[in-house]
Amino acid sequence: MAATVYLIPTYLHEQNLEVLPSYILETIEKCAVLFVENERTARRYLKQLKKEIVIDHFEWFGIQKAEEQVLQQFRQQLQQQKTIGIISEAGCPGVADPGQLLVAAAQDAGVTVVPLVGPSSILLALMASGLNGQQFSFLGYLPIDNGQRIKAIKELENESQRKNSTQIFIETPYRNNQLLETLLKHCHPQTRLCIAVNITAPDEAIKTKTILQWQKEVPELHKKPAIFLLIR
């Protein structure tokens, strides 16, 4: 029997398991091997799905090791025709996630790759933003260097205006306030900015305003998982 690779979503906020379809647990229990972004949190996740699950039933591999080492381990499991699950830290594997390298290796090997339905903060934020969902780009993290960051913001703002395209980006939660400060200082007053915070959590907030409106009421984002969407 050929190997199969399942892309297993997880919650965005651990207090809300309701966003996960029941068939995710059934699929996990089919797997012999799990490649995970963080083994400690992945083990806790499985126990939250089913207290009785036997954690040591699975063979565990961490994705965050040296890329070549992980890819070699992954290819070995494919050659042994194992049923493999990939679990990231939040949301969907392979999207803004190191699991993408393993999925590429699975595609190169010609094995079946099965994505499971689950929450994606990128898409949920876009859905609720009211910004252009027909044309958009996800840019990941902007540069840390202040000068390079300002330049990148100007470029993505111009790109969004030129193509009428929503620009989506993220930041490490403890640097959210600095990023927002830079956006409010350097973007055009009528540029529309959506800030999506704690998606699927009890205190979820997804709001779209102009830069000028945000300047009058600046939110506190320190250490809160957030996604930013912008269109000029």
SULGIMO-V174682 format. One record per backbone hydrogen bond with DSSP energy under -1.0 kcal/mol. NH is the residue of the N-H (numbers start at 1). CO is the residue of the C=O. E is the energy in kcal/mol with one decimal. If there is no record, write none. Layout:
[[NH:CO:E] [NH:CO:E]]
This chain:
[[4:82:-1.2] [5:112:-2.8] [6:84:-3.3] [7:114:-2.7] [8:86:-2.4] [10:91:-2.0] [16:13:-2.3] [20:17:-1.9] [24:21:-1.5] [26:22:-1.0] [27:23:-2.0] [28:24:-2.5] [29:25:-2.1] [30:27:-1.4] [31:28:-1.4] [32:83:-2.6] [33:83:-1.8] [34:59:-2.9] [35:85:-2.9] [36:61:-2.7] [37:87:-2.0] [42:38:-2.3] [43:39:-2.5] [44:40:-1.8] [45:41:-2.3] [46:42:-2.2] [47:43:-1.9] [48:44:-1.9] [49:45:-1.8] [50:46:-2.1] [53:50:-1.6] [55:53:-1.0] [57:54:-1.7] [58:55:-1.4] [59:32:-2.1] [61:34:-2.2] [63:36:-2.9] [70:66:-2.2] [71:67:-2.7] [72:68:-2.2] [73:69:-2.1] [74:70:-2.7] [75:71:-2.7] [76:72:-2.0] [77:73:-1.7] [78:74:-2.1] [79:75:-2.4] [80:76:-1.5] [81:78:-1.8] [82:77:-2.2] [84:4:-3.0] [85:33:-2.6] [86:6:-2.5] [87:35:-2.3] [95:92:-1.5] [100:97:-1.5] [101:98:-1.4] [103:99:-2.0] [104:100:-2.4] [105:101:-1.7] [106:102:-2.3] [107:103:-2.5] [108:104:-2.3] [109:105:-1.7] [111:106:-1.9] [112:3:-1.0] [114:5:-3.2] [116:7:-2.0] [124:120:-2.7] [125:121:-2.2] [126:122:-1.9] [127:123:-2.8] [128:124:-1.7] [137:166:-2.6] [139:168:-3.4] [149:145:-2.7] [150:146:-2.4] [151:147:-2.0] [152:148:-2.4] [153:149:-2.5] [154:150:-2.3] [155:151:-2.2] [156:152:-2.6] [157:153:-2.3] [158:154:-2.2] [159:155:-2.5] [160:156:-2.3] [161:157:-1.7] [162:158:-2.6] [163:159:-2.3] [165:160:-1.2] [166:135:-2.3] [167:230:-2.8] [168:137:-3.0] [169:228:-2.6] [170:140:-2.4] [175:172:-3.0] [176:173:-1.2] [179:175:-2.0] [180:176:-2.8] [181:177:-2.4] [182:178:-1.9] [183:179:-2.4] [184:180:-2.7] [185:181:-1.4] [186:182:-2.0] [187:183:-2.1] [191:188:-1.8] [192:231:-2.7] [193:209:-3.4] [194:229:-3.4] [195:207:-2.5] [196:227:-2.8] [197:205:-3.3] [198:225:-2.6] [201:198:-2.1] [204:201:-1.8] [205:197:-2.3] [207:195:-1.9] [209:193:-2.3] [211:191:-2.0] [212:189:-2.5] [214:210:-2.5] [215:211:-2.2] [223:173:-1.9] [224:221:-2.2] [227:196:-2.2] [228:169:-2.8] [229:194:-2.4] [230:167:-2.4] [231:192:-2.2]]
